[in-house]
Amino acid sequence: MIMAFYSSASCAPCRRGYEYCEGKNVLSFEKKSDTEYVGIVQGSQTEPYNVRIDIAHQ
């Protein structure tokens, strides 16, 4: 599923998100619909943050 998402990614933030996933920075994620995902990501800050991705509206 992750590679299918990545293949549709054409922007720099999308590629960065994939790198976070590969680096085990994505703590959890859930597919909400055919085009929408939500998750929790650990970035460089102390607290993780929530993300929402809608691949239909890149």
C-alpha positions as CSV (number, residue, x, y, z in Angstrom):
1,M,0.0,0.0,0.0
2,I,2.8,2.4,0.8
3,M,4.5,2.0,-2.6
4,A,1.1,2.6,-4.3
5,F,0.8,5.9,-2.4
6,Y,4.4,6.8,-3.2
7,S,4.0,6.2,-6.9
8,S,1.3,8.8,-7.0
9,A,3.4,11.3,-5.1
10,S,4.8,14.1,-7.3
11,C,5.6,16.8,-4.8
12,A,8.6,17.3,-2.5
13,P,6.5,17.0,0.7
14,C,5.1,13.7,-0.5
15,R,8.6,12.3,-1.1
16,R,9.6,13.6,2.3
17,G,6.7,11.8,3.9
18,Y,7.8,8.6,2.2
19,E,11.3,9.1,3.6
20,Y,9.7,9.5,7.1
21,C,7.9,6.2,6.6
22,E,11.0,4.4,5.5
23,G,12.9,5.9,8.5
24,K,10.3,4.5,10.9
25,N,9.1,8.1,11.8
26,V,5.5,7.3,11.0
27,L,4.2,6.0,14.4
28,S,0.7,5.1,13.0
29,F,-1.5,5.7,10.0
30,E,-5.0,4.8,8.9
31,K,-6.7,4.8,5.5
32,K,-9.8,6.8,5.9
33,S,-11.1,6.6,2.3
34,D,-9.8,5.7,-1.2
35,T,-7.9,9.0,-1.3
36,E,-7.4,10.1,2.4
37,Y,-4.9,8.9,5.0
38,V,-4.3,10.2,8.5
39,G,-1.4,9.4,10.8
40,I,1.0,10.4,13.6
41,V,4.6,11.3,12.7
42,Q,7.6,11.8,14.9
43,G,9.6,14.7,13.3
44,S,12.6,16.6,14.7
45,Q,10.5,18.2,17.5
46,T,9.8,16.5,20.9
47,E,6.1,15.9,20.3
48,P,4.8,13.8,17.4
49,Y,2.3,15.6,15.1
50,N,-0.9,14.6,13.2
51,V,-0.9,14.5,9.5
52,R,-3.7,14.2,6.9
53,I,-3.0,13.4,3.3
54,D,-5.5,13.5,0.5
55,I,-3.9,12.1,-2.6
56,A,-6.8,13.4,-4.8
57,H,-5.8,17.0,-3.9
58,Q,-2.0,17.0,-3.9
